[in-house]
């Protein structure tokens, strides 16, 4: 039990690294949470700092999640009592995402955790993640809404794992990972509840530059 707690704390600390907040302080001497959408993530970093810093933020935030499930959980697996590596990876991944969302180094005010969750999913579902990413990209190109893209990508993951992948590959993820994939959409819906309200009211910001079909003014 003590080793498990250490692994979870290590994952939480890794997830707590406040990438976008540090980028905002370093580049513009601002707290990114006080500007734009107020979210400490790559999307708000893009709005306020530009695409290069946003890409860096996205990479580091994703790396935090990947590190937790592939390195921290992997190295500590044989020293603790959970017999299912997938279950341990899930716990460490959740701790990492919670660290990003409630950062120890930023007064427990972080981002929505999508970048870190993406890193977790890359580590857990390396074959399914590209398909979910394709859903995200297609939605963003069609609508310009990052929030809607994240929601649909999360909803697509269990469909991909349970309905699409079995048709093409004989690899079956452990039951623990399948159950986790069913919980991911609920987490994304919870963290995007304000975005969902804005989508309903038509006030959600969109990246029109990313859209391939745009309405033209008469």
N, C-alpha and C positions, 0 to 999 in steps of 0.2 A: 504493500500500500504506500509506503514512504517513497519508493521509486516512482510509482505512478504519479504521486503528487508533485514530485520534482519535475517529471516530464511535462505535466500540465502547466506548471509555473513557468518552465523554460519556454514552452510554446506561447503562453500568454505574453511573456516579456518580449519574445521575438515579434509577435503581432503588434505589440504596443509601440514599436518604433514609428514615430510620427513623421513619415516621409514628406507629405505635402506641407505640413506645418513648418518643418525645417526649411523646405524649399522656399516657402513664402517669406520666412524671416530672412533667409540668406539673399534672395534675389530682389525683394522689394521692401523688406523690413515691415511686413504686414502679418497679421494673424489671418490666415486664409479662411478661418471660420467666421470672421467678421465681415466678409465680403462675398459677393456673388450669391451662390445658393446657400452658403454657410457650411457646406459639407467639406470635410477634410479628406478629399479623394482626388483621383486623377481628372475627373470631369471638371470640377471646380478649378483645379490647377490649370487645365487647358484654357478656361475662360479668363483667368487672372494672370497667368504666367507665360502662356504660349505652349505650342505643341511639344517642343523639345523637353522642357521641364515636366510636362504632363506625361510624356512617354517614360521618362526616368522614374517618376512617381509610380506609374502603373507597373513598371518592371520590378521595382523594389517591393511594392505592396504584394505583388503576386509571388515574389520570391519568399516573402515571409510565410505565406501559406504553404508553399511547396516545401520549404525547409522544415516546417513542423511535422508534416506527414511522412516525408521521405527520409529525413536525417534524424530528427529528434526521436520520433516514434520508432524508426527503424533501428537506431543504435540502442535504444533502451528496452526493446521488446523482450529480449531474453532474460532481462533482470527483474521483470515484474510478473504479476500473476494472471493477467488477462491472456487467455490462450489464443484469441483471435486477433491477428495483426491488424485486420481491417477495422475492428472495433477500437483498438488503441489509436490507430491513425485518425479515425473519426473524432475521438475525444481530443487529441492534440490539435486537429484542424479546427474544431469548435473553439478551443482555447485561444488559438491564434486569431481567429476572426473576432472573438470577443475582445481580445487585446487591441485590435485595430479600432473596433467600434467604441470601446471604453478604454482609451489609452492611459496606461499608468503614468506616462510622461507628459500628458496634456490635459490634466485635470479631469480625466475620464470622459473627455469629449473628443471623439474621433470621427471617422467617416462611416459610411453605410456598410463597409466591409466587402464590397463586390470584387475589388481587385484582389484582396487577400483570399476571398472565397474562390476566385478563379484559379489562384495558385494551388489551393487545396484540391480543387477538382482535377487540375492537371496531374497532380500526384496520385489521386485516387482512381481517376478514370481517363487514362491517357488516350484510349481509343475513342471514347464517347465525347470527350471535350471538344475536339475539332468540329464535330457536328453541331454541338450546342453553340459554339462560336460562330458557325455559319448562320445559325438562326439569328443570333445577335446582330451580325453584320448585315444580313438581308433586311432585318427590321429597321436598323438604323438608316440604311440607304433609302428605304422606302418612306420612312416617317420622320426621321431626324430626331426621334425621341430616344435618348440614352436610357431613361427609366423604363420605358416600354420594352426596349430591346433586352434589358437585363431581366425583366419579368418573364418574357416569352422564352428566353434562353434557359432560365431556371425551370420553367414549366416543361420545356422540351426534354430535359435530361432524363427523367424517369421513363418517358416515352421511348427515348433512344435506347436506353438500357434494357427495357422490358419488351419493347415491340419491334425495334429496328435491328439492333445489333445481333440478336439471336438468329436472324435470317442470314446474315453474312459471315459471322464468325462463330466458332465453337467455344470461345472462351466465355465462361459464365462468372460474373463477379460474386463474391461471397454474399450471403444473405444480409449481413450487417451493412454492406455498402449499398445494396438495393433499397433497404429500409431508409438509409440515410438520404438517398437520392429522392425519396418521396417527401422527406422533411424539408429539403432545401427550398422548394418553392414557397413554403409557408414563411421561412425566415426572410426571403427576399421580399415577399408581400408585406411583412411586418416592417422591415426597414424602409420600404418605399411607400408606406401608407399615405404620407403627405403628397408624394408625387402622384399617387393614384387619384387623390382628391383634385389635384391640379389638372390631371388629364381629363377627368370628368367635367371640370368647369371650363376647360379650354385655355387655361392660363399657364400650362407647363411650358418651360423653355425648350426650344428645339435647335439642333445644329443644322441650319439650312444648307450650310456648305457641304455637309455630308450627304445630302439628298440627291438622288439621280433624277427624280421627277419632282419638279417644282411648279407651283401654280404661277402663271404669268399674269401680270396685270394688263387689263384691256387698255 
